Amino acid sequence: MSSRLFNDARAIGIIQIHREANTKFSGQLSSSLSQVYGPASRCLVASGGGMTQFLLDAQLYPDLGFGEMTQSMQSIYGRNYYLNIKIEKAGAGSKMTVSAGNTLVNTSRTISAFSWAEGKTSC
């Protein structure tokens, strides 16, 4: 019974994916965030119609040692959050944590985020 519930929940996309990895960024924290932000801003921002749009907010907190990006959908019903990317200092490199949920494409968006961290630019 519980496996059926899990499969049903997964089929409608309500399972949250949280993935973390140590990613070797060669530059400063700001350039690491920019490396991921460039493709993310092209691939994740769109207009879904007259009353809906997908937004990407990014903020760097150099004093705290991390930066983050959040993709959300803004509509007349409020704002729903779909993807959160956090890049933080970890020794000589950076650690990137990606959380995605509330969408049927959360797995592919998570995979895309990690490919952008590797320097790929495709959507």
Secondary structure as the mmCIF struct_conf table of DSSP 4:
data_model
#
loop_
_struct_conf.conf_type_id
_struct_conf.id
_struct_conf.beg_label_comp_id
_struct_conf.beg_label_asym_id
_struct_conf.beg_label_seq_id
_struct_conf.end_label_comp_id
_struct_conf.end_label_asym_id
_struct_conf.end_label_seq_id
HELX_RH_AL_P HELX_RH_AL_P1 SER A 2 ALA A 11
TURN_TY1_P TURN_TY1_P1 ILE A 12 GLY A 13
STRN STRN1 ILE A 17 THR A 23
BEND BEND1 GLY A 27 GLY A 27
HELX_RH_AL_P HELX_RH_AL_P2 LEU A 29 CYS A 43
BEND BEND2 LEU A 44 LEU A 44
STRN STRN2 ALA A 46 GLY A 49
TURN_TY1_P TURN_TY1_P2 GLY A 50 MET A 51
STRN STRN3 THR A 52 TYR A 61
TURN_TY1_P TURN_TY1_P3 PRO A 62 GLY A 65
STRN STRN4 PHE A 66 SER A 75
TURN_TY1_P TURN_TY1_P4 ILE A 76 TYR A 77
STRN STRN5 GLY A 78 ALA A 90
TURN_TY1_P TURN_TY1_P5 GLY A 91 ALA A 92
STRN STRN6 GLY A 93 ALA A 100
BEND BEND3 ASN A 102 THR A 103
TURN_TY1_P TURN_TY1_P6 LEU A 104 VAL A 105
HELX_RH_AL_P HELX_RH_AL_P3 ASN A 106 ALA A 117
TURN_TY1_P TURN_TY1_P7 GLU A 118 GLY A 119
#
